Amino acid sequence: MKLIVGLGNPGDKYQGTRHNAGFWLVERFAAESHTALRKDAKFQALVGRHEASGAWLMLPQSHMNLSGRPVQMLASFFRIAPADILVAHDELDFPPGTVRMKQGGGAAGHNGLKDISARIASHDYWRLRIGIGHPGDRDAVTNYVLNKPAQEDRAAIDTAIGAALEILPLVLAGDIQGAMLKLHSRAAPERPASPEAPEKPKKAAKAVQAQAAEQPKPGRKAGKDEPAGKAEREPENPGKPGALGSFFKKFLPDSGQTPKK
């Protein structure tokens, strides 16, 4: 595996929401492996390289429904095939505490997966599916994923993320079957999801944000595109992002404007 992507929405407003479960996993892995995640304007993402394996870690900052462009840009530059990409994301079909890994398949209404599949023109990437539970009503999904889980549910999600982190060394070493066997043999929770409740931001997320904030700013300003159009699972969050330099600047040509959805 050469690229691990965590899906979520950037900003304090979304930090503790269910839709950011993929962010939580990559943030924890980066913190535990002492991998620095730095803002890159070209890729519209927080990007870092896992020293032990050489794999790239990425948190797209383009908002959930435009997650595909950062993934496509980095994968294209480093010639990473879809089969060498692992995407961690929230999964409505599993209760909190469940985590599963698979390759390929549809997006099941997940806007982040939809955009990645469209951008890289493939469904063959791997998915690490972190259960968050379902509200029971299709019309309530958007509000559900954009709110924070109850403390009990958050604890179950964190436990599932912990189990996923245990098998990542196997994944990065190329032992996918061994990783899946270990992950899927753990006992699954037997309780429904609890209602929403506020949750304090996680230490790993704070550490990543603080680390990114410490990076020096170049003289040239670079803007970040914002999503256009209303997504099925989350509203848009327009605003002007900070100006940041790209540490891939000397390798990449100017990409021009980001295609709008």
N, C-alpha and C positions, 0 to 999 in steps of 0.2 A: 504494500500500500504506500502510495507516494504523496497523497493529499488527503487530509482529514478536515472536513468542513462542518462547522457548527451553525445551524440555522437559528435565526431570531431577528428581533427588531432592535436597532441601536437606540441609545438614550435612556435616561433615568426613568422615564415614564413607563417603559416596557421591561425594565431590568428584572423584576421578579415575577413576570407573567408566565403563564403556562407555555405560550408560544415560543419562549426563549429557552426551552429545555436543551436544545442543541447547543446554544451558547454556553449554558452551565457546564456541560460535559467538556467542551474544548477549553474553557477557562480553567476548570479544575485540572485537566491534563497538563495544560501549559504551566500552571502554578507548581504542580507536583514534579514536573520534569525540568523546572527552571528554564522554560522556553519563553523568551521575550516576544510579545506580540506588539508590533509597531504599526501605526497607521500608514497606509500607502495610498496616495491620491490616485495613482493610475489604476490600481486594482479595486479602489473603493472598498477597502477591507483592512482589518487588523491581520497582519501576516507575520508568521515566525517559522523558524526551521528547527525541528526536533533534532538535536545534535546526535543522539545515539543511532538513529535510523536514517537521518537525512530527509525524512518526510516533512512536507509543509503543513502547517496548521493555519486555518483561515476562519475568520469571522466576518462575513460580508456586512458592510455598513450601508448598503443601498436599500434597506428595508426588505421585508420578507418576500414580497411579490416580485422583486427584481434581483433575487439572489443569484440568478444564473449568469449575469454578466461578469461579476468578479471571479466566479468559478471558471468560466470559459476563458477569460483573459489569462489567468495564471496557468491553467492546464494547457492552453495553447502555447504559451511562452516556453514552458518547461517540457512540452511534448508528453504530457501525462494522459494516458488512455483512460476512458471511462471505467474500465475494470480495475484501475488502480486508485479510484476515488472512493472515499467513504464519507457519507453525509449523515450526520447525527441530527435528528429532528424529533419533535413532539408527535405522538401518535394517539389519536382519539379512540382507536379501536381497542386499545389495551388499558387496563386499570392502572392507577399509580402503583409503582413498584415492579412492573413488568418491563423488561427490555429484551428486544429480539433483533437479530441481524439477518439480513437477506440481500441477495443481489437481484436487481431488476424489478419489474412490476410497474404498476401504474402509480399515479400521484394520489389517488383517493381523495381528491379535493384539496390537497395541500398545495397552496400557491407557490411556496418555495421550491418544492419538488417539480411542479409544473414548469417553472421558469428555467430551472437547471436542465431538465430533459429537453426543453425547446432549444436552449442555447448551445448545448453540446451535441444536440441531435442524436441522443441515445438515452435508453432507459437502463443501460447495463452497469451503471455505477452501483456501489454497495450502499445500503441504508442501515443505520443503527437507530432503531425505532424505540423511543422512550415513552412509555405509557403515561398519559395524563388523565385518562378517563373521558367519558362522554357526558354532556349535560342531559341527554335523553330526548332532546328536541333539536331537530336540525336548524330551526330558526334561531336557536340560542347559541349556536356554535361560535359565532364571531365574538360575542360578548364574553363567552366562556374562556376562549383561548387568550383573550386580551386582558384577563383578570388574574389575580394571584390565587394560588391554591390555598386551601386550609393548611394549617401547620402539620396536621397528620398526613395529608396528602403530599406536602412538600418533603416531609421526612421520608416517605415511601419512594418518591421520585429520586431523592438524593441517594437512597440505598441502591436503587436500580442503576444510577449513574456510577456508583462505586463498583458495582459488579461489572459494568462495561469497562471501566478503567482497568480492572484486573486482567481483562483479556486483550487489551490493546497491545501489550508487548508481543503477544502471539500474532496478532493481526499484522503488526509492523514487520515482524520477522517472516511473514509469508505463510504462516500456519493457520490459514483461514478455517479449515475444517476442525482443527483442534480448538480454536477460539470459539467457534459456534457450538461445539459439543459441550464445552465448559459453561458457556453462557446459558444455553438452553436447558441444561440439566439442573439448574438451580430451581428451587420451588417457587412457583408463581403465587402472588397474593390472592386471597379469596374474599375480598371485600369490595364493595362499590366505592366509587369516588365520593369524597365529602364535598360539601358546599364551599364556596370561595371564602377566604379570609385573608387579611393583610399578612405579609411576611417581610421580615427584615432582609435587605440585600445581603447576598453571600459575600464572605471575605475574599474568595477567589476572584469574583467579579470586580470588587473594589481594587484588588491588587493589580489586575490587568489594566483597569482604567487609569490608575495612578502611574503605572509604568509607561503607558502610552502618552500621558500628559507630560512626562518628563523629557520626551524626545525634543530636540531642537527644531525650531521652525525656520525654513529657508526664506529668503527674501521674496521669491516669487509666490504669488497666491494662486491656488487652484481650487475651483469650485467643485461641488459634488452634486450630481443630478438627483432629483427627487422623483418618487414614483408618480405616474400620471394615471388617473382613472381609479375607480373604487374597486378594491380587491374583494373577493368573495368572503375571505376569512378575517380581514383586518382593514381598518380605514387608513387613509394616507396620513402622513405626518410631515407636511411641508415645512421647510425651514432652511436657513443657510448654514451649511457645515463649516467647520474651521478649515483654514488653508494649511495644507501639509505637503511636505516634499515626498518624493518617491525614491526609495532606496534602489529601485530598479530603473530609475530615470535614464541612466546611460545605456541601458539595454533595449528599452522599448521606444518605438516612435510615438509621436503624439497620436492618440487614438481619436481625437475629435470629440464630437458630442456623443453622449451615450444614447443609444436608441431608446425611444420611449415606448412604453407598453401600449 
